[in-house]
Amino acid sequence: MHDKDDGTRAVQWVELVWSFLAAAKGEWPTTNASGMLVAGSRVGLLAGGFFLIVWGCKGDTEFHCNHFRIPSHWSSNFPCADCPADTSTSPMRWSNFKADAPWKVLGFAGNTERWLRHVAARGKNAHIIFKAVADGGPGLGTEHLFRDTLHICCLGILPHLLGNTLWELCFTTIISSVRTPAGRMNEVWERITDKYKQRQTGSQFNWIDLSTFADETRPNAEYPTLSGKGAEMRHLLPVLLTLAFRFYQFCYAKLKRKQNKTQATTITQPQPKPRQQNNKHENKLNARVACSKI
């Protein structure tokens, strides 16, 4: 269903917000959501003096985008719901992680006015939950939109983290003596299955090869991203972390041995002998100097 201002969903949210505001006040409301007096309404405290504050709404980014009209759809030029980072080639690009990236200081958290200007500039109307209490809303901000762990971590961050780790283990030669990426992948997979058995992992990958996170013929063409389910990603993380740590320990020890060997060779290498002076020529020179002084 399209989220339009005059649609059923908008009417439902007016009723919900009316209920939220009454709960926050802690008193029985005397008017309905339209502002009309309610005949025979109860008066007094709603919950014996207690009150309820709505301080968060949990969901994945797609839900927040479609339901609350946030201009941060994955295909949008402004893919972030928390800042004005965009997909351009300017310093505002989302992948610019330099210390002076301008989007880092332009976040919307705690700055509702900046957020409302951003929404208006994208041609959208702010949802009622983002309106201030004085304007008939609960006064929430983008900082009150909580992302669920499955979509943000397990299916958002982990595919990139695990994919990059596997890429390093398979497409670099310093970690393993196996010559081909496919051979190194087989070695890594054998160790993963061993760890699965040791940890009695419930949700396992049935198989991982190079095609599940990269293109073997063009490994640098795209960002490494592992394909899989959320539970598989979550349970692979500690396994791959242990393996990567051991691989890099081996790598570090190998590099250290190579450095020590190079230093030992440099120290034991025979030094060139200083050129011997011609004592006869030196004595003649000293004699000439002495005569000139006399």
Sine and cosine of phi, psi and omega as CSV:
sin_phi,cos_phi,sin_psi,cos_psi,sin_omega,cos_omega
0.00,0.00,0.72,-0.69,0.04,-1.00
-0.95,0.31,0.62,-0.79,-0.04,-1.00
-1.00,-0.03,1.00,-0.05,0.00,-1.00
-0.93,-0.38,0.43,-0.90,-0.05,-1.00
-0.87,0.49,-0.57,0.82,-0.06,-1.00
-0.99,-0.14,0.26,0.97,-0.02,-1.00
-1.00,0.06,0.08,-1.00,-0.03,-1.00
-0.88,0.47,-0.61,0.79,-0.05,-1.00
-0.90,0.44,-0.62,0.78,0.01,-1.00
-0.90,0.43,-0.63,0.78,0.03,-1.00
-0.91,0.41,-0.64,0.77,0.03,-1.00
-0.88,0.47,-0.65,0.76,-0.02,-1.00
-0.93,0.36,-0.49,0.87,0.09,-1.00
-0.89,0.46,-0.68,0.74,0.02,-1.00
-0.92,0.39,-0.65,0.76,-0.01,-1.00
-0.91,0.42,-0.71,0.70,-0.01,-1.00
-0.90,0.44,-0.62,0.79,0.08,-1.00
-0.85,0.53,-0.66,0.75,0.03,-1.00
-0.93,0.38,-0.65,0.76,0.02,-1.00
-0.88,0.48,-0.69,0.72,-0.04,-1.00
-0.92,0.40,-0.62,0.79,0.05,-1.00
-0.91,0.41,-0.65,0.76,0.01,-1.00
-0.92,0.40,-0.59,0.81,0.02,-1.00
-0.93,0.36,-0.56,0.83,0.03,-1.00
-0.97,0.24,-0.47,0.88,0.02,-1.00
0.98,0.21,0.33,0.94,-0.01,-1.00
-0.74,-0.67,0.46,-0.89,0.05,-1.00
-0.91,0.42,0.75,-0.66,-0.02,-1.00
-0.96,0.28,0.59,-0.80,0.02,-1.00
-0.99,-0.17,-0.16,0.99,0.06,-1.00
-0.80,-0.60,0.38,-0.93,0.04,-1.00
-1.00,0.05,-0.11,-0.99,-0.06,-1.00
-0.90,0.43,-0.37,0.93,0.02,-1.00
-1.00,0.01,-0.02,1.00,0.00,-1.00
1.00,0.03,0.11,0.99,-0.01,-1.00
-1.00,0.01,0.60,-0.80,0.01,-1.00
-0.88,0.47,0.63,-0.78,0.01,-1.00
-0.99,-0.17,0.90,-0.43,-0.02,-1.00
-0.93,0.37,0.72,-0.69,0.04,-1.00
0.95,0.32,0.35,0.94,-0.02,-1.00
-0.93,0.36,0.59,-0.81,0.09,-1.00
-0.95,0.33,0.44,-0.90,0.00,-1.00
-0.82,-0.57,0.28,-0.96,0.03,-1.00
0.98,-0.21,-0.24,-0.97,-0.05,-1.00
-0.94,0.34,0.63,-0.78,-0.07,-1.00
-0.99,0.15,-0.61,0.79,-0.08,-1.00
-0.67,-0.74,0.71,0.70,0.05,-1.00
0.90,0.43,0.49,0.87,0.00,-1.00
0.98,-0.20,-0.19,0.98,0.05,-1.00
-1.00,0.09,0.39,-0.92,0.06,-1.00
-0.63,-0.77,0.27,-0.96,-0.10,-0.99
-0.81,-0.58,0.74,-0.67,0.02,-1.00
-0.89,-0.45,0.82,-0.58,0.10,-1.00
-0.99,0.13,0.90,-0.44,-0.08,-1.00
-0.84,-0.55,0.09,1.00,0.02,-1.00
-0.22,-0.98,0.41,-0.91,0.07,-1.00
-0.67,-0.74,0.87,-0.49,-0.10,-1.00
-0.98,-0.18,0.67,-0.75,0.04,-1.00
0.05,-1.00,0.11,-0.99,0.05,-1.00
-0.99,0.12,0.18,-0.98,-0.09,-1.00
-0.88,0.47,-0.61,0.79,0.00,-1.00
-0.90,0.45,-0.65,0.76,0.04,-1.00
-0.89,0.45,-0.74,0.67,0.01,-1.00
-0.87,0.49,-0.62,0.78,-0.03,-1.00
-0.92,0.38,-0.75,0.66,-0.07,-1.00
-0.97,0.25,-0.59,0.81,-0.11,-0.99
-0.99,0.11,-0.64,0.77,-0.07,-1.00
-0.97,-0.25,0.19,0.98,0.06,-1.00
0.85,0.53,0.63,0.77,0.04,-1.00
-0.99,0.11,0.80,-0.60,-0.03,-1.00
-0.97,0.24,0.92,0.40,-0.03,-1.00
-0.62,-0.78,0.56,0.83,0.04,-1.00
-0.91,0.40,0.46,-0.89,-0.08,-1.00
-0.87,0.49,-0.44,0.90,0.01,-1.00
-1.00,-0.05,0.03,1.00,-0.04,-1.00
-0.98,0.21,0.39,-0.92,0.12,-0.99
-0.95,0.31,-0.21,0.98,0.05,-1.00
-0.83,-0.56,0.99,0.14,-0.16,-0.99
-0.98,0.21,-0.11,0.99,-0.06,-1.00
-0.97,-0.24,0.70,-0.71,0.02,-1.00
-1.00,0.05,-0.16,0.99,-0.11,-0.99
-0.94,-0.34,-0.13,0.99,0.00,-1.00
-0.37,-0.93,0.22,-0.97,-0.03,-1.00
-1.00,0.06,0.40,0.92,0.05,-1.00
-0.86,0.52,0.57,-0.82,-0.06,-1.00
-0.76,-0.65,-0.13,-0.99,-0.04,-1.00
-0.97,-0.23,0.23,0.97,-0.01,-1.00
-0.97,0.25,-0.02,-1.00,0.05,-1.00
-0.99,-0.12,0.16,0.99,0.01,-1.00
-0.98,0.18,0.10,-1.00,0.06,-1.00
-0.87,0.49,-0.24,0.97,0.02,-1.00
-0.99,0.15,0.02,1.00,-0.01,-1.00
-0.87,0.50,0.63,-0.78,-0.09,-1.00
-0.88,0.48,-0.46,0.89,-0.04,-1.00
-1.00,0.03,0.08,1.00,0.05,-1.00
-0.99,0.10,0.98,-0.21,-0.04,-1.00
-0.96,-0.30,0.40,0.92,0.07,-1.00
-0.92,0.38,0.35,-0.94,-0.06,-1.00
-0.88,0.48,-0.51,0.86,-0.05,-1.00
-0.98,-0.19,0.34,0.94,0.04,-1.00
-0.85,0.53,0.83,-0.55,-0.12,-0.99
-0.90,0.44,-0.49,0.87,-0.05,-1.00
-0.93,0.38,-0.30,0.95,-0.04,-1.00
-0.92,0.38,-0.46,0.89,-0.03,-1.00
-0.96,-0.26,0.17,0.98,-0.02,-1.00
-0.90,-0.45,0.44,0.90,0.01,-1.00
-0.90,0.43,0.38,-0.93,-0.05,-1.00
-1.00,-0.01,-0.23,0.97,-0.05,-1.00
-0.87,0.49,0.82,-0.57,0.01,-1.00
0.97,0.23,0.09,1.00,0.00,-1.00
-0.73,-0.68,0.98,0.20,-0.07,-1.00
-0.89,0.45,-0.59,0.81,-0.01,-1.00
-0.88,0.47,-0.68,0.73,0.03,-1.00
-0.89,0.45,-0.64,0.77,0.02,-1.00
-0.90,0.44,-0.71,0.71,-0.01,-1.00
-0.90,0.43,-0.60,0.80,0.05,-1.00
-0.92,0.40,-0.63,0.78,0.03,-1.00
-0.89,0.45,-0.70,0.71,0.01,-1.00
-0.89,0.45,-0.70,0.71,-0.01,-1.00
-0.90,0.44,-0.61,0.80,0.01,-1.00
-0.92,0.39,-0.40,0.92,0.05,-1.00
-1.00,0.02,0.08,1.00,0.05,-1.00
0.98,0.21,0.47,0.88,-0.02,-1.00
-0.86,-0.51,0.40,-0.92,0.09,-1.00
-0.99,-0.13,0.68,-0.74,-0.01,-1.00
-0.91,0.42,0.67,-0.74,0.05,-1.00
-0.92,0.40,0.42,-0.91,-0.07,-1.00
-0.88,0.47,-0.44,0.90,-0.02,-1.00
-0.94,0.34,-0.32,0.95,0.01,-1.00
-1.00,-0.03,-0.03,1.00,0.02,-1.00
-0.99,0.15,0.51,-0.86,0.01,-1.00
-0.92,0.38,0.34,-0.94,0.00,-1.00
-0.86,0.52,-0.61,0.79,0.00,-1.00
-0.90,0.43,-0.39,0.92,0.00,-1.00
-0.98,-0.17,0.19,0.98,0.06,-1.00
1.00,-0.05,0.22,0.98,0.02,-1.00
-0.90,-0.44,0.10,-0.99,0.02,-1.00
-0.99,0.13,-0.11,0.99,0.07,-1.00
0.98,0.21,0.48,0.88,0.03,-1.00
-0.98,0.19,0.38,-0.92,0.08,-1.00
-0.82,-0.57,0.03,-1.00,-0.01,-1.00
-0.90,0.44,-0.41,0.91,0.04,-1.00
-0.93,0.36,-0.21,0.98,0.02,-1.00
-1.00,-0.09,0.06,1.00,0.06,-1.00
-1.00,-0.08,0.94,-0.33,-0.06,-1.00
-0.99,-0.12,0.74,-0.67,0.00,-1.00
-1.00,0.01,0.64,-0.77,-0.01,-1.00
-0.98,0.22,0.50,-0.87,-0.12,-0.99
-0.90,0.44,-0.61,0.79,-0.08,-1.00
-0.85,0.52,-0.79,0.61,-0.11,-0.99
-0.98,0.18,-0.55,0.84,-0.05,-1.00
-0.99,0.15,-0.72,0.70,-0.06,-1.00
-1.00,-0.05,-0.88,0.48,-0.15,-0.99
-0.92,0.39,-0.61,0.79,-0.01,-1.00
-0.94,-0.34,0.04,1.00,-0.01,-1.00
-0.93,-0.38,-0.90,0.44,-0.07,-1.00
-1.00,0.09,-0.70,0.72,-0.12,-0.99
-0.87,0.49,-0.64,0.77,0.05,-1.00
-0.82,0.57,-0.59,0.81,0.03,-1.00
-0.97,0.23,-0.68,0.73,-0.01,-1.00
-0.89,0.45,-0.75,0.66,-0.01,-1.00
-0.93,0.35,-0.63,0.77,0.02,-1.00
-0.88,0.47,-0.67,0.74,0.02,-1.00
-0.92,0.39,-0.61,0.79,0.03,-1.00
-0.91,0.42,-0.71,0.70,0.04,-1.00
-0.89,0.45,-0.61,0.79,0.02,-1.00
-0.88,0.48,-0.70,0.71,0.01,-1.00
-0.89,0.45,-0.62,0.79,-0.03,-1.00
-0.96,0.29,-0.45,0.89,-0.13,-0.99
-0.96,-0.27,-0.50,0.87,-0.08,-1.00
-0.96,-0.27,0.16,0.99,0.13,-0.99
-0.88,-0.47,0.61,-0.79,-0.10,-0.99
-1.00,-0.02,-0.18,0.98,-0.11,-0.99
-0.97,0.26,-0.37,0.93,-0.10,-1.00
-1.00,0.07,-0.60,0.80,-0.07,-1.00
-0.75,-0.66,0.49,-0.87,0.00,-1.00
-0.99,0.11,-0.17,0.98,0.03,-1.00
-0.90,0.43,0.65,-0.76,-0.20,-0.98
-0.99,0.15,-0.55,0.84,-0.10,-1.00
-0.96,-0.27,0.47,-0.88,0.08,-1.00
-0.85,0.52,-0.62,0.79,0.02,-1.00
-0.90,0.44,-0.65,0.76,0.04,-1.00
-0.91,0.42,-0.64,0.77,0.05,-1.00
-0.92,0.39,-0.58,0.82,0.05,-1.00
-0.90,0.44,-0.66,0.75,0.04,-1.00
-0.88,0.47,-0.65,0.76,0.03,-1.00
-0.90,0.43,-0.69,0.72,0.02,-1.00
-0.90,0.43,-0.67,0.74,-0.02,-1.00
-0.90,0.44,-0.63,0.77,0.05,-1.00
-0.87,0.50,-0.66,0.75,0.01,-1.00
-0.94,0.34,-0.57,0.82,0.04,-1.00
-0.90,0.44,-0.72,0.70,0.00,-1.00
-0.90,0.43,-0.59,0.81,0.07,-1.00
-0.89,0.45,-0.68,0.73,0.02,-1.00
-0.92,0.39,-0.58,0.81,0.07,-1.00
-0.84,0.54,-0.71,0.70,-0.02,-1.00
-0.92,0.40,-0.67,0.74,-0.01,-1.00
-0.90,0.44,-0.65,0.76,-0.05,-1.00
-1.00,0.03,-0.13,0.99,-0.06,-1.00
0.79,0.61,0.78,0.63,-0.05,-1.00
-0.93,0.38,0.74,-0.67,-0.02,-1.00
-0.97,0.22,-0.84,0.54,-0.01,-1.00
-1.00,-0.09,0.95,-0.32,-0.07,-1.00
-0.87,-0.50,0.46,-0.89,0.23,-0.97
-0.95,0.31,0.73,-0.68,0.06,-1.00
-0.95,0.31,-0.49,0.87,-0.02,-1.00
-0.23,-0.97,0.64,-0.77,0.10,-0.99
-0.75,-0.66,0.82,-0.57,0.13,-0.99
-0.76,-0.65,-0.05,-1.00,-0.08,-1.00
-0.87,0.49,-0.54,0.84,-0.06,-1.00
-0.94,0.35,-0.27,0.96,-0.01,-1.00
-0.98,0.17,-0.16,0.99,0.01,-1.00
-0.59,-0.80,-0.13,0.99,-0.03,-1.00
-0.34,-0.94,0.14,-0.99,0.09,-1.00
-0.98,-0.21,0.91,-0.43,-0.09,-1.00
-0.88,0.47,-0.55,0.83,-0.03,-1.00
-0.98,0.18,-0.44,0.90,0.02,-1.00
-0.70,-0.71,0.94,0.34,-0.12,-0.99
-0.91,0.42,-0.34,0.94,-0.02,-1.00
-0.98,-0.20,0.15,0.99,-0.08,-1.00
-0.97,0.25,-0.60,0.80,-0.06,-1.00
-0.74,-0.68,0.30,-0.95,0.10,-1.00
-0.91,0.41,0.73,-0.69,0.04,-1.00
-0.90,0.44,0.81,-0.59,-0.01,-1.00
-0.65,-0.76,0.87,-0.49,-0.02,-1.00
-0.99,0.17,0.71,-0.70,0.03,-1.00
-0.99,-0.11,0.71,-0.71,0.02,-1.00
0.17,-0.99,-0.04,-1.00,0.01,-1.00
-1.00,0.00,0.31,-0.95,-0.05,-1.00
-0.86,0.52,-0.71,0.70,-0.01,-1.00
-0.91,0.41,-0.60,0.80,0.03,-1.00
-0.90,0.43,-0.67,0.75,0.03,-1.00
-0.89,0.45,-0.72,0.69,-0.08,-1.00
-0.89,0.46,-0.63,0.78,-0.04,-1.00
-0.99,0.10,-0.30,0.95,0.07,-1.00
-0.98,0.19,-0.45,0.89,-0.09,-1.00
-0.81,0.59,-0.82,0.57,-0.02,-1.00
-0.91,0.42,-0.51,0.86,0.01,-1.00
-0.92,0.39,-0.76,0.65,-0.03,-1.00
-0.94,0.34,-0.50,0.86,0.06,-1.00
-0.89,0.46,-0.70,0.71,0.02,-1.00
-0.89,0.45,-0.70,0.71,-0.02,-1.00
-0.91,0.40,-0.70,0.72,-0.01,-1.00
-0.88,0.47,-0.64,0.76,0.01,-1.00
-0.88,0.47,-0.68,0.73,0.00,-1.00
-0.93,0.37,-0.66,0.75,0.02,-1.00
-0.87,0.49,-0.69,0.72,-0.04,-1.00
-0.96,0.27,-0.47,0.88,0.14,-0.99
-0.89,0.46,-0.70,0.71,0.05,-1.00
-0.89,0.46,-0.66,0.75,0.00,-1.00
-0.89,0.46,-0.70,0.71,-0.02,-1.00
-0.91,0.42,-0.69,0.73,0.02,-1.00
-0.89,0.45,-0.63,0.77,0.02,-1.00
-0.91,0.42,-0.68,0.73,0.02,-1.00
-0.91,0.41,-0.61,0.79,0.00,-1.00
-0.91,0.42,-0.67,0.74,0.03,-1.00
-0.88,0.47,-0.63,0.78,0.00,-1.00
-0.92,0.40,-0.65,0.76,0.03,-1.00
-0.91,0.41,-0.68,0.73,0.01,-1.00
-0.90,0.44,-0.62,0.78,0.01,-1.00
-0.92,0.40,-0.64,0.77,0.02,-1.00
-0.91,0.42,-0.67,0.74,0.02,-1.00
-0.91,0.42,-0.66,0.75,0.01,-1.00
-0.90,0.44,-0.63,0.78,0.02,-1.00
-0.91,0.42,-0.62,0.78,-0.01,-1.00
-0.92,0.39,-0.63,0.77,-0.03,-1.00
-0.94,0.34,-0.66,0.75,-0.07,-1.00
-0.99,0.11,-0.12,0.99,0.00,-1.00
-0.92,0.38,0.76,-0.65,-0.04,-1.00
-0.88,0.48,0.72,-0.69,0.01,-1.00
-0.99,0.12,0.57,-0.82,0.03,-1.00
-0.92,0.39,0.66,-0.75,-0.03,-1.00
-0.96,0.27,0.60,-0.80,0.03,-1.00
-0.92,0.39,0.55,-0.83,-0.04,-1.00
-0.93,0.38,0.77,-0.64,-0.01,-1.00
-0.98,0.22,0.68,-0.73,-0.01,-1.00
-1.00,0.09,0.48,-0.88,0.04,-1.00
-0.99,0.13,0.98,-0.22,-0.09,-1.00
-0.89,0.45,-0.56,0.83,-0.01,-1.00
-0.91,0.42,-0.70,0.71,0.01,-1.00
-0.91,0.41,-0.62,0.79,-0.01,-1.00
-0.91,0.41,-0.63,0.77,0.01,-1.00
-0.90,0.43,-0.65,0.76,0.04,-1.00
-0.89,0.46,-0.64,0.77,-0.01,-1.00
-0.91,0.41,-0.68,0.74,0.02,-1.00
-0.89,0.45,-0.62,0.79,0.03,-1.00
-0.89,0.45,-0.68,0.73,0.01,-1.00
-0.89,0.46,-0.66,0.75,0.00,-1.00
-0.89,0.45,-0.66,0.75,-0.03,-1.00
-0.91,0.41,-0.63,0.77,0.01,-1.00
-0.91,0.42,-0.63,0.78,-0.01,-1.00
-0.92,0.40,-0.54,0.84,0.02,-1.00
-0.93,0.36,-0.60,0.80,-0.01,-1.00
-0.93,0.38,0.00,0.00,0.00,0.00
